[in-house]
Amino acid sequence: QVHLVESGGELVQPGGSLRLSCVASGFPFSTSNMNWVRQAPGKGLEWVAYTSRDGVIKYHADSAKGRLTISRDNFNNRLFLQMNSLMAEDTAVYYCAKHGEGGSLDHWGQGTLVTVSS
Amino acid sequence: SYALTQPLSVSVAPGETARIPCGGNNLGAKSVHWYQQKPGQAPVLVIYSDVARPSGIPERFSGSSSGNQAFLTISRVEAGDEADYYCQVWGFGSGLRVFGGGTKLTVL
């Protein structure tokens, strides 16, 4: 079955950088569009970024543009989120999610917590 | 930018029917998806493309959409249905995804 496992979340100082990783299994990763979604503590879901199956087309939420960058490695079935110039507002659980029918997100990982604090 | 509106909370007694609305401009022309999220867990897709149910989701969960509103309906509500529910649409061609603010379903 589909399995998504995120890693890389940790405590980081404001202005710092972090790289999140999501390893995928149980489905043809190289033919699946993928996303990052985040959830600040006690808040709702916020879409962060999207990448097409081949990594050519990428979209980022306005809140992420210029600082958070999605990428993928289809050879190793991995999705990444490079996070630079981190701010307190980036504190959240970050989920990777597989694109499904009609633009839904049909499978999610368990999430990885990023805390930005001095 | 496009926005989806959901009530903060909906309460229902066990065995009754819960109806959770999601509002957005011309929402009926878009595909609406619904997610269930229980405390400390990742979201789970319960309805996609307005009305379709993923495998493993009980038939008690159904969706509808018309005009500027979509609805998630949960029939014969159980205590285990208590969760946050989010609606979501996808801006085709832009990759943009928008979530509603979420509705907390309380089973009385």
Interface residues (C-beta under 8 A of the other chain):
Chain A: N35 V37 G44 L45 E46 W47 Y50 I57 K58 Y59 A61 D62 Y95 G100 E101 G102 G103 S104 L105 D106 H107 W108 G109 Q110 G111
Chain B: S1 S31 H33 Y35 Q37 A42 P43 V44 L45 Y48 S49 A52 P54 D84 Y86 Q88 V89 W90 F92 S94 G95 L96 R97 V98 F99 G100 G101 G102
